[in-house]
Amino acid sequence: MTTTPLERLRAAAGGSAPLVPVAGSLGITVDSVDEGRMVATLAPSPAVLRGPGPAFVMIDMVLSAVVATVLPSDHAISTLTLHWAGTRPFPDPAGPLVATGSVVHLTQDSALSTGELTDADGEVVATVTNRSALLPLPPGGRGGGRAQQPDPVGFAALGLTGGPSRWTGVSAPALSNTAGALQGGVVAAVATHALDAAVAAARPELAGATFDLDVTYLRGIPSDGSGFAVAAQPLHAGRRLAAARAELHDSAGRLAILASSAHWRGR
């Protein structure tokens, strides 16, 4: 019987416990878990969204879960901010990719973790920093998010339509975290898709360019099959550098996510 978050994560890595629903949906596997360090792998997958797509899910999962490895008891770990710094245009198809995460700083109410995404040749694709809130578990514990691992369905379950500046989608249960909300990496992937489409409409030569991304998570989007909306706009579209901003709203019209990006192509 496992008793600590680290032991439960090790059990998941060994295949004796299910991963979070979104990991099963996208085919992400945990390779190793140690105190303060975690490694996961994403198999090659077809591109459904513009940009890193499932890679966001893997790195956000790793950077949140690695925090649990240094906690003596269970907490609700919720992503507050995520910063992605790419090293080059993202490879297509995406994978195989490896995410390695570690804990940088820990306080009573928050944690800072950092990680790298590397490709099949061991080259760094991006570095990512995550700040997470540490909260008490809700009454009744984590709920049913870990009970069932769905068959792989990918981002097609989002049913994302629209563009280039406005999109709508469905908050698919298969892409949830343990709290029953769309996983933070899924939201980052949707925001990046919208941001790149907005930049491409204004400056086609910057589509798919190397980018930095900042995401602030204001509230969760329930993964209950309800709708959500995305609005994105370029703030600057130069010949080599563009900046854009996106907002995600839940089905009630409440602002849930703010995202901004910078896209660079020097040649």
TAGI-V254116 format. One record per backbone hydrogen bond with DSSP energy under -1.0 kcal/mol. NH is the residue of the N-H (numbers start at 1). CO is the residue of the C=O. If there is no record, write none. Layout:
[[NH	CO] [NH	CO]]
This chain:
[[8	4] [9	5] [10	6] [11	7] [12	8] [13	9] [14	10] [15	12] [16	11] [22	176] [24	20] [25	21] [26	22] [28	23] [29	41] [31	39] [32	39] [34	37] [37	34] [38	101] [39	32] [40	99] [41	29] [42	97] [45	94] [55	52] [56	53] [58	54] [59	55] [60	56] [61	57] [62	58] [63	59] [64	60] [65	61] [66	62] [70	67] [71	68] [76	135] [78	133] [80	131] [81	131] [82	215] [83	129] [84	213] [85	127] [86	211] [87	125] [97	42] [98	118] [99	40] [100	116] [101	38] [102	114] [103	36] [104	112] [105	112] [107	110] [111	132] [112	105] [113	130] [114	102] [115	128] [116	100] [117	126] [118	98] [119	123] [122	119] [125	117] [126	117] [127	85] [128	115] [129	83] [130	113] [131	81] [132	111] [133	78] [134	109] [135	76] [141	138] [147	144] [153	25] [154	25] [157	154] [158	155] [159	156] [161	168] [163	166] [167	230] [168	161] [169	228] [170	158] [171	226] [172	170] [175	172] [176	173] [177	181] [180	177] [182	221] [183	175] [187	183] [188	184] [189	185] [190	186] [191	187] [192	188] [193	189] [194	190] [195	191] [196	192] [197	193] [198	194] [199	195] [200	196] [201	197] [202	198] [203	199] [206	203] [207	204] [209	206] [212	262] [213	84] [214	260] [215	82] [216	258] [217	80] [218	256] [219	256] [223	180] [224	222] [225	171] [228	169] [229	249] [230	167] [231	247] [232	165] [233	245] [235	243] [236	243] [238	241] [242	263] [243	236] [244	261] [245	233] [246	259] [247	231] [248	257] [249	229] [250	254] [253	250] [256	248] [257	248] [258	216] [259	246] [260	214] [261	244] [262	212] [263	242] [264	210] [265	240]]
